[in-house]
Amino acid sequence: MIELDDVSYSYGGGELLSNISLDLPSGSFHFLTGPSGAGKTTFLKLCYGALLATRGRVSAFGSDLRDMGRDDIARLRRQVGVVHQDCEFLDHLPVEENVALPLTVSGRDRGTEAANLSELLSWVGLSGQARSLPPELSGGERQRAALARAVIMSPEMVIADEPTGNIDWEMSLRLLKLLVELNRMGKTILIATHDLNLIRAAKQQVSARVLRIKDRSLQLAGADL
């Protein structure tokens, strides 16, 4: 699904990531760990085409990202749903319209998707907040709305950047449950997190591979997690 072959990325005159090779196959579940500033967000952006590698090859669904034009990248974004670290919404639009924005941008008829949208909001526990404005949501509700928006196009892969960073443990487990359910539906999941307790909770539910960025390289984390 996503493959990185000897990938390096430089920023500000220095190399942030070096010689990374990794295969993220369909239906797999991965955690990405590492200290702040290690390059976790950069790595995620390389995976979905927001950044291009300085050296090496990144391919998605069999195509080299360097060979993709604007339309190709747009199609890739429909196959890879992203939950960003800072959930940004259009504050003047209600939750249901924010979640449905990818449908609007892609030109799909929201009228025909109304039932799916309603089901999705129910799945993330936000049916009662459908007409609420984003500033009225709690941190956990914003994260669940961001997840709903990321999967509204039924992507093959979900990438989440510190999705539980600003919410309490109970809500973190609820969000994790949703991601585990997506994985059991066949979706590939890649989560960047510093929360080792979240990783331990996940490994009780799903077969998850834990990766660590350290000293610009990517390593397989040990069994101590």
C-alpha positions in Angstrom: 0.0 0.0 0.0 2.6 2.6 1.1 6.3 1.8 0.6 9.4 3.8 1.5 12.7 2.8 -0.1 15.9 4.4 1.3 14.0 7.6 2.0 15.7 10.7 3.4 14.3 14.2 4.1 16.3 17.4 4.7 15.0 20.6 6.2 16.8 23.8 7.0 20.1 22.6 5.8 20.1 19.4 7.9 18.8 15.9 7.4 15.8 15.2 9.6 15.2 11.6 8.4 17.8 9.3 6.9 17.7 6.1 4.8 14.3 4.9 5.9 12.8 1.8 4.2 9.4 0.5 5.3 6.4 -1.3 3.9 2.9 -0.5 5.2 0.8 -3.4 3.8 -2.9 -3.4 3.4 -4.8 -4.1 6.6 -1.8 -3.5 8.9 -1.7 -1.5 12.1 1.3 0.6 13.0 2.3 3.0 15.8 5.0 5.5 15.3 6.9 6.8 18.4 9.8 9.1 19.2 10.6 12.3 21.1 9.2 15.6 20.1 11.0 17.0 17.1 12.3 13.6 16.0 10.3 13.8 12.7 7.1 11.9 13.3 4.9 14.4 11.6 7.3 14.8 8.7 7.3 11.0 8.3 3.5 10.9 8.1 3.5 13.8 5.6 5.9 11.8 3.4 3.5 8.9 3.4 0.5 10.8 2.1 2.3 13.2 -0.3 2.2 16.4 1.7 6.0 16.4 1.5 8.3 14.8 -1.1 11.5 12.9 0.0 14.8 14.6 -0.6 16.2 11.3 -1.6 14.8 7.8 -2.1 11.4 6.6 -3.3 7.9 6.7 -1.7 5.2 4.8 -3.5 1.5 4.7 -2.7 -0.8 2.1 -4.1 1.9 1.1 -6.7 2.6 4.7 -7.9 5.7 6.8 -7.2 4.7 10.0 -5.5 7.2 11.9 -7.6 5.4 10.9 -10.7 2.0 12.0 -9.5 0.3 15.1 -10.8 -2.2 17.3 -9.0 -5.1 15.1 -9.9 -3.2 12.0 -8.8 -2.4 13.5 -5.4 -6.1 14.5 -5.0 -7.1 10.9 -5.7 -4.5 9.7 -3.2 -6.0 12.0 -0.5 -9.3 10.2 -1.0 -7.6 6.9 -0.3 -5.7 8.1 2.7 -7.7 9.8 5.5 -5.6 12.0 7.8 -6.4 13.1 11.4 -4.1 16.1 12.0 -2.5 16.9 15.3 -4.4 20.2 15.5 -8.0 19.6 14.4 -9.0 22.6 12.3 -12.6 23.2 11.4 -14.6 25.9 9.8 -16.1 27.4 13.0 -19.1 28.9 11.2 -20.3 25.5 9.9 -22.0 22.9 12.1 -20.2 19.6 12.8 -22.1 17.6 10.2 -21.1 20.1 7.4 -17.5 20.1 8.5 -17.4 16.3 8.5 -19.0 16.3 5.0 -16.5 18.8 3.5 -14.5 16.1 1.7 -17.6 15.0 -0.1 -18.3 18.6 -1.2 -14.7 19.1 -2.4 -14.8 15.9 -4.4 -18.0 16.9 -6.1 -20.1 14.1 -4.6 -23.8 14.7 -3.9 -24.2 15.2 -0.2 -27.9 14.4 -0.6 -27.2 10.9 -1.7 -24.6 10.5 1.1 -27.0 11.8 3.9 -27.7 8.4 5.3 -24.0 7.5 5.4 -23.2 10.8 7.1 -25.8 10.2 9.7 -24.5 6.6 10.3 -20.9 7.9 10.6 -21.8 10.6 13.1 -23.6 7.9 15.2 -20.6 5.6 14.9 -18.3 8.3 16.4 -20.9 9.2 19.0 -21.7 12.7 17.7 -25.3 12.4 16.5 -26.4 14.8 19.2 -23.8 17.3 18.2 -24.5 17.2 14.4 -25.8 20.8 14.4 -23.3 22.1 17.0 -20.5 24.5 16.0 -16.9 23.4 16.4 -16.2 25.8 19.3 -19.0 24.2 21.3 -17.2 20.8 21.2 -15.0 19.3 23.9 -11.5 18.1 23.0 -12.6 14.5 22.6 -15.6 15.4 20.5 -13.3 17.4 18.2 -11.0 14.4 17.8 -13.9 12.2 17.0 -15.3 14.7 14.5 -11.8 14.8 12.9 -11.8 11.0 12.6 -15.3 11.1 11.0 -14.1 13.6 8.5 -11.0 11.5 7.7 -13.1 8.4 6.9 -16.1 10.0 5.2 -14.6 9.0 1.8 -14.1 5.4 2.9 -10.3 5.5 2.5 -8.1 2.5 2.4 -5.8 3.9 5.0 -6.1 6.2 8.1 -3.1 8.2 9.3 -3.5 9.9 12.8 -1.0 12.4 14.2 -1.1 12.4 18.0 -4.9 11.9 18.0 -5.2 11.5 21.8 -2.7 14.2 22.7 -5.2 16.6 24.2 -7.9 14.3 25.6 -8.4 12.3 28.8 -7.7 8.5 29.1 -11.3 7.4 28.9 -11.8 9.4 25.6 -8.4 8.1 24.3 -9.6 4.5 24.7 -12.9 5.4 22.9 -11.0 6.8 20.0 -8.6 3.9 20.0 -11.6 1.5 19.8 -12.8 3.3 16.7 -9.4 3.0 15.1 -9.3 -0.7 16.0 -12.7 -1.2 14.5 -11.5 0.4 11.2 -8.6 -1.9 11.2 -10.8 -4.9 11.6 -12.8 -3.7 8.6 -9.5 -4.0 6.6 -8.2 -0.5 6.8 -4.5 0.2 7.3 -3.9 2.3 10.4 -0.8 4.4 11.2 -0.8 6.4 14.4 1.9 8.7 15.7 1.9 9.0 19.4 4.1 9.5 22.5 1.5 7.6 24.7 3.0 4.2 25.6 -0.1 3.3 27.6 -2.2 3.8 24.5 0.1 1.4 22.6 -0.1 -1.2 25.3 -3.9 -0.9 25.3 -4.0 -1.4 21.5 -1.7 -4.4 21.6 -4.3 -6.2 23.8 -6.9 -5.8 21.0 -5.0 -5.9 17.7 -1.7 -7.1 16.2 0.2 -3.8 16.1 3.7 -3.1 14.9 5.5 -0.3 16.9 8.1 1.8 15.1 10.4 4.4 16.7 12.2 7.3 15.1 15.6 7.8 16.8 18.7 9.6 15.5 17.0 10.3 12.1 16.4 6.6 11.5 13.4 4.3 11.9 13.7 1.3 14.2 11.4 -1.5 15.3 10.6 -0.9 18.9 11.3 -3.6 21.4 9.0 -5.9 23.3 9.2 -3.6 26.4 6.3 -1.7 25.0 
